């Protein structure tokens, strides 16, 4: 969250790097993350070690992440655009090596439709708690009379570094991975990525998640500018964002219960429509309207993460459907593609919003006329609304529901029994050459 909300304004205001160039650098770094994620995901699927598939990547990535975080959050007095880009490349690569295997691991903890939603709820709730804690730092500094961006970045950097230094060893030392049922293929190839990308279920989830992230990226990237410049409440910028994430801690269990009743993709649609309405409600606001802003921030917090939560749970179901179709376990690759869309959406949002603001005459930290401030206001409201609307349209008739997933799970279980009796090679041949009914008949025999 500091990367999305605080670092772009910090580098634009204090380093002398042009606003549009800052937006472009952060977009390129996010797109680099989008390239590295599938490679890390596919390789972690195929890694074999006595520590497991995911742990070696988390260990090495954690070290790279900590070193790069120090460079990004504490850049020194003089920093150039190439230095910023290189530091962000290292930071995002380290984060790919930690987060992609970790999310794939979370998707493998259970094969049951609603239990997967529950796992992701725990993950998203603890994530929201971590975000709320890191956002306490700039909020406290604002109210203690240290509103300078430079005063906030280094303490947030230390928080991130210490959290990673505690979290990565905890995962490595105290948790064990499930044993693979059959050995992975060689690491010489990273797997058929393009056939995965042609899977219509994967494309639907990717598209929906990209636009969720695009909407979130518009809001996060412009939040500090909107509250400080348009609303005229710079001391409230950190506190309002903190309020959003405090209520975000309570959002996960709420959407979990809704997901139990409506199913995953219907819950995504409901959450996205809620966020559309919240963002459109920003349009009538005038500078200084603190009460309505607080109310909308609370609602935004309660709706926060609904799309991310349910779509991540859906990806685990898609991995099962893909395994039934191809005989390959590619959950790491599929979760990495999911991360691609998230990073691409967040990066594209900043890469679009900052140049548009610059073109419309908005100056970060400088004097801005009514036209520039009004442009900021409209972009802050309509950018996220557009992203969430497209996401809802893409996922609203998703065919992989609870009943269909139950059928897939039953067939996978029977297929595993075939592999035990006949061997993986013959079982895979049966899966490709015969209908599901014939495969089940063979299992019974």
C-alpha positions in Angstrom: 0.0 0.0 0.0 2.8 2.5 0.6 4.0 1.6 -2.9 0.7 2.6 -4.4 -0.4 5.5 -2.2 2.6 7.3 -0.8 5.7 6.5 -2.8 4.6 7.9 -6.2 3.6 11.4 -4.7 6.9 11.2 -2.6 9.1 10.8 -5.6 7.1 13.3 -7.7 7.3 16.0 -5.0 10.7 15.6 -3.4 13.1 14.2 -6.0 12.6 16.5 -8.9 11.5 13.7 -11.2 8.7 14.8 -13.5 5.1 13.7 -12.4 4.4 11.9 -15.7 7.8 10.2 -15.6 7.2 9.0 -12.1 3.9 7.5 -13.2 5.6 5.8 -16.2 8.4 4.4 -14.0 5.9 2.9 -11.5 3.8 1.5 -14.4 6.9 -0.1 -16.0 7.9 -1.7 -12.7 4.4 -3.1 -12.2 4.5 -4.5 -15.8 7.9 -6.1 -15.0 6.2 -7.7 -12.1 3.5 -9.0 -14.5 6.3 -10.6 -16.6 8.1 -12.2 -13.7 5.1 -13.6 -11.9 4.2 -16.4 -14.4 7.8 -17.5 -14.6 8.1 -17.7 -10.8 4.7 -19.5 -10.6 5.5 -22.1 -13.2 9.0 -22.8 -11.7 7.6 -23.1 -8.2 5.1 -25.7 -9.5 8.0 -27.8 -10.9 10.4 -27.3 -8.0 11.4 -30.4 -6.0 13.4 -30.1 -2.7 13.3 -31.6 0.7 11.9 -28.3 1.9 8.9 -28.3 -0.5 8.0 -26.6 -3.8 7.2 -23.1 -2.5 9.6 -22.6 0.4 12.9 -22.2 -1.5 11.3 -19.4 -3.6 9.9 -17.6 -0.5 13.3 -17.8 1.3 15.3 -16.3 -1.6 12.6 -13.8 -2.5 12.4 -12.6 1.1 16.0 -11.6 1.2 15.8 -9.8 -2.2 12.6 -8.0 -1.1 14.2 -6.7 2.2 17.3 -5.4 0.4 15.3 -3.7 -2.4 12.8 -2.2 0.1 15.7 -0.4 1.9 16.7 1.1 -1.5 13.2 2.2 -2.4 12.0 3.6 0.9 15.4 5.2 1.9 16.8 6.4 -1.4 19.1 9.1 0.0 19.3 12.8 -0.9 19.8 12.3 -4.6 18.0 9.7 -6.7 17.7 9.4 -10.4 15.0 7.9 -12.6 17.2 4.8 -13.5 18.0 4.2 -9.8 14.3 4.3 -8.9 13.4 1.9 -11.7 16.2 -0.6 -10.8 15.2 -0.5 -7.1 11.6 -1.1 -8.0 12.6 -4.0 -10.3 14.3 -5.7 -7.4 11.5 -5.0 -5.0 8.8 -6.5 -7.3 10.9 -9.5 -8.2 11.5 -10.3 -4.5 7.7 -9.8 -3.9 6.9 -12.2 -6.8 9.1 -14.8 -5.3 7.3 -14.5 -2.0 3.7 -13.9 -2.9 3.1 -16.1 -5.9 4.2 -19.4 -4.2 2.4 -18.3 -1.0 -0.9 -17.7 -2.8 -0.5 -21.0 -4.7 0.2 -22.8 -1.4 -3.0 -21.2 0.1 -5.0 -22.6 -2.8 -3.8 -26.1 -2.1 -4.8 -26.2 1.6 -8.3 -27.4 0.7 -10.2 -28.7 -2.3 -13.6 -27.9 -1.0 -15.6 -25.0 -2.7 -16.5 -22.9 0.4 -13.5 -23.9 2.5 -11.3 -22.2 -0.1 -13.3 -19.0 0.3 -12.7 -19.4 4.1 -8.9 -19.8 3.6 -8.8 -16.7 1.4 -10.9 -14.8 3.9 -8.3 -15.4 6.6 -5.6 -14.3 4.2 -7.4 -11.2 3.1 -8.4 -10.2 6.7 -4.9 -10.5 8.0 -3.7 -8.6 4.9 -6.1 -5.8 5.7 -4.9 -5.8 9.3 -1.3 -5.4 8.1 -2.4 -2.5 5.8 -4.2 -0.8 8.7 -1.1 -1.1 10.9 1.3 0.3 8.3 -1.1 3.2 7.6 -1.0 4.2 11.3 2.5 5.6 10.7 1.7 8.4 8.2 -1.5 9.1 10.1 0.3 9.6 13.4 3.0 11.7 11.8 0.3 14.0 10.2 -1.3 14.7 13.5 2.1 15.1 15.3 3.0 17.9 12.9 5.2 16.0 10.4 3.2 16.2 7.1 6.3 16.1 4.9 6.2 12.9 2.6 9.9 12.4 3.3 9.2 12.1 7.1 6.7 9.3 6.4 8.5 7.1 3.8 11.4 5.9 5.9 9.3 4.7 8.9 7.0 2.9 6.6 10.0 1.3 5.0 11.3 0.0 8.3 7.8 -1.3 9.1 7.7 -3.3 5.8 11.3 -4.6 6.3 10.7 -5.7 9.9 7.3 -7.3 9.0 9.0 -9.3 6.2 11.9 -10.3 8.4 9.4 -11.7 10.9 6.9 -13.2 8.4 9.1 -15.1 6.0 11.0 -17.1 8.7 7.6 -17.9 10.4 6.3 -19.5 7.2 9.6 -21.3 6.5 10.1 -22.8 10.0 6.6 -23.5 11.3 4.5 -24.7 8.4 4.9 -27.8 6.1 3.7 -28.3 2.6 1.6 -31.2 1.4 3.6 -34.0 -0.3 3.2 -34.2 -4.1 1.3 -37.2 -5.4 3.6 -37.5 -8.4 6.9 -36.0 -9.3 7.2 -32.7 -11.2 8.7 -32.5 -14.6 12.1 -31.0 -15.2 12.7 -27.3 -14.7 14.0 -27.1 -18.3 10.7 -25.7 -19.4 8.3 -23.5 -17.5 5.2 -25.1 -18.9 2.7 -24.3 -21.6 1.7 -20.8 -20.6 -0.1 -20.0 -23.8 -2.5 -22.9 -23.6 -3.4 -21.8 -20.1 -4.0 -18.3 -21.4 -6.4 -19.6 -24.0 -8.6 -21.3 -21.4 -11.8 -19.3 -21.4 -12.3 -19.7 -17.6 -8.8 -18.2 -17.0 -9.4 -15.3 -19.4 -12.7 -14.4 -17.6 -11.0 -14.3 -14.2 -8.0 -12.5 -15.5 -10.1 -9.8 -17.1 -12.3 -9.3 -14.1 -9.3 -9.1 -11.8 -7.5 -6.6 -14.1 -10.4 -4.2 -13.9 -10.8 -4.6 -10.1 -7.1 -3.7 -9.8 -7.5 -0.8 -12.3 -10.3 0.7 -10.2 -8.3 0.2 -7.0 -5.2 1.7 -8.6 -7.0 4.9 -9.7 -8.4 5.4 -6.2 -5.1 4.6 -4.4 -2.8 6.5 -6.7 -5.0 9.7 -6.6 -6.1 9.5 -2.9 -3.5 11.7 -1.4 -3.9 14.3 -4.1 -7.7 14.2 -3.9 -7.9 14.7 -0.1 -5.1 17.2 0.1 -5.6 19.3 -3.0 -9.3 19.1 -3.9 -10.8 18.5 -0.4 -8.3 20.9 1.2 -7.8 18.4 4.1 -4.1 17.3 3.9 -4.0 16.4 7.6 -6.9 13.9 7.0 -5.3 12.0 4.1 -3.6 9.4 6.2 -6.4 9.0 8.7 -9.1 8.5 6.0 -7.0 5.8 4.4 -6.5 4.2 7.8 -10.3 4.3 8.4 -10.8 2.5 5.1 -8.5 -0.3 6.0 -9.6 -0.6 9.6 -13.1 -1.3 8.3 -11.5 -3.5 5.7 -10.5 -5.9 8.5 -14.2 -6.5 9.1 -15.0 -6.8 5.4 -13.6 -10.3 4.8 -16.0 -12.2 7.2 -18.9 -10.2 5.9 -18.3 -11.2 2.3 -17.5 -14.8 3.3 -21.1 -15.1 4.7 -22.5 -13.5 1.5 -20.4 -15.9 -0.6 -21.9 -18.9 1.3 -25.4 -17.7 0.2 -24.8 -16.3 -3.3 -21.8 -18.2 -4.6 -18.5 -16.7 -5.5 -19.0 -14.9 -8.8 -22.4 -13.4 -7.7 -20.7 -12.1 -4.6 -18.0 -10.5 -6.8 -20.7 -8.7 -8.8 -22.4 -7.4 -5.6 -19.2 -6.1 -4.2 -18.2 -4.4 -7.5 -21.6 -2.7 -7.8 -21.3 -1.4 -4.2 -17.9 0.2 -5.1 -19.4 1.7 -8.2 -22.1 3.4 -6.2 -19.6 4.6 -3.6 -17.3 6.2 -6.2 -20.2 7.9 -8.1 -21.4 9.3 -4.8 -18.1 11.3 -4.7 -19.1 13.5 -7.6 -21.4 15.9 -5.7 -18.8 16.5 -2.9 -17.5 20.0 -2.5 -14.1 20.9 -0.9 -14.3 20.6 2.9 -17.2 18.1 3.0 -15.5 16.0 5.7 -18.6 14.2 7.0 -19.7 12.6 3.7 -16.1 11.7 2.9 -15.8 9.8 6.1 -19.1 8.0 5.5 -18.1 7.0 2.0 -14.7 5.9 3.3 -16.3 3.6 5.8 -18.6 2.0 3.2 -15.6 1.7 0.8 -13.8 -0.1 3.6 -16.6 -2.6 4.1 -16.8 -3.3 0.4 -13.0 -3.4 0.1 -11.4 -6.6 -1.1 -14.7 -8.4 -2.0 -13.5 -8.8 -5.6 -10.0 -9.8 -4.6 -11.2 -12.3 -2.0 -13.7 -14.1 -4.2 -11.6 -14.1 -7.4 -8.7 -15.7 -5.6 -11.0 -18.4 -4.3 -12.3 -18.8 -7.8 -8.7 -19.3 -9.2 -8.2 -22.4 -7.0 -11.4 -23.8 -8.6 -10.2 -22.9 -12.0 -6.9 -24.8 -11.2 -9.0 -27.9 -10.5 -10.9 -27.6 -13.8 -7.5 -27.2 -15.7 -6.0 -30.2 -13.9 -9.0 -32.3 -14.9 -8.7 -31.2 -18.5 -4.9 -31.5 -18.9 -3.7 -33.8 -16.1 -1.3 -31.1 -14.9 -1.2 -29.3 -11.5 -0.5 -25.7 -12.4 -1.9 -23.8 -9.4 1.3 -21.8 -9.0 1.2 -20.7 -12.7 -2.5 -19.8 -12.4 -2.1 -17.8 -9.3 0.9 -16.0 -10.9 -1.2 -15.1 -13.9 -3.7 -13.7 -11.4 -0.9 -11.6 -9.9 -0.1 -10.5 -13.4 -3.5 -8.9 -13.9 -3.4 -7.3 -10.4 0.0 -5.7 -11.0 -0.9 -4.7 -14.5 -4.1 -3.1 -13.4 -2.5 -1.2 -10.6 0.4 -0.1 -12.8 -1.7 0.9 -15.8 -4.0 3.0 -13.5 -1.0 5.1 -12.2 0.5 5.1 -15.7 -2.7 6.6 -17.1 -3.9 8.8 -14.2 -0.6 10.7 -13.6 0.0 11.7 -17.2 -3.7 12.7 -17.6 -3.4 14.9 -14.5 -0.2 16.5 -15.7 -1.8 17.1 -19.1 -4.8 18.8 -17.5 -2.5 21.2 -15.6 -2.4 19.6 -12.1 0.8 20.3 -10.2 1.6 18.1 -7.2 2.6 20.4 -4.3 2.0 23.6 -6.3 -0.9 26.0 -7.0 -3.8 24.5 -8.9 -6.7 26.4 -10.4 -10.4 25.4 -10.3 -10.2 23.5 -13.6 -7.3 21.4 -12.6 -8.9 20.5 -9.2 -12.2 19.7 -10.9 -10.4 17.4 -13.3 -8.8 15.6 -10.3 -12.2 15.3 -8.7 -13.8 13.7 -11.7 -10.9 11.4 -12.4 -10.9 10.2 -8.8 -14.6 9.3 -9.0 -15.0 7.9 -12.5 -11.7 6.1 -12.9 -12.5 3.5 -10.2 -16.2 3.3 -11.1 -15.3 2.4 -14.7 -12.9 -0.4 -13.6 -15.3 -2.0 -11.2 -18.2 -1.8 -13.7 -16.2 -3.7 -16.4 -15.1 -6.3 -13.8 -18.7 -7.0 -12.8 -19.7 -7.4 -16.4 -17.0 -9.9 -17.2 -17.6 -12.2 -14.2 -21.4 -12.0 -13.9 -22.2 -15.2 -15.7 -19.2 -17.3 -14.8 -20.0 -21.0 -15.4 -17.9 -22.6 -12.6 -20.3 -22.5 -9.7 -20.5 -24.8 -6.6 -22.4 -27.6 -8.3 -20.0 -27.7 -11.3 -16.9 -27.6 -9.0 -18.3 -30.5 -6.9 -18.6 -32.6 -10.1 -15.0 -31.7 -11.1 -13.8 -32.6 -7.6 -15.5 -36.0 -7.7 -14.1 -36.8 -11.1 -10.6 -35.7 -10.0 -10.8 -38.1 -7.0 -11.8 -41.0 -9.3 -9.0 -40.1 -11.7 -6.5 -40.2 -8.9 -7.8 -43.7 -8.0 -7.2 -44.7 -11.7 -3.7 -43.4 -11.5 -3.0 -45.5 -8.4 -4.3 -48.7 -10.0 -3.1 -48.2 -13.6 -0.2 -45.7 -13.4 -0.1 -42.0 -14.3 0.7 -42.5 -18.0 -2.2 -44.9 -18.8 -4.6 -42.9 -16.6 -3.8 -39.7 -18.5 -4.3 -41.5 -21.8 -7.7 -42.6 -20.6 -8.6 -39.0 -19.6 -7.6 -37.7 -23.1 -9.1 -40.5 -25.2 -12.3 -41.4 -23.5 -15.4 -39.7 -22.2 -15.9 -39.1 -18.5 -18.5 -41.9 -18.3 -15.9 -44.4 -19.8 -13.3 -43.1 -17.4 -15.6 -43.7 -14.4 -16.5 -47.2 -15.7 -12.8 -48.0 -15.9 -12.4 -46.8 -12.3 -15.2 -49.1 -11.1 -13.6 -52.1 -12.9 
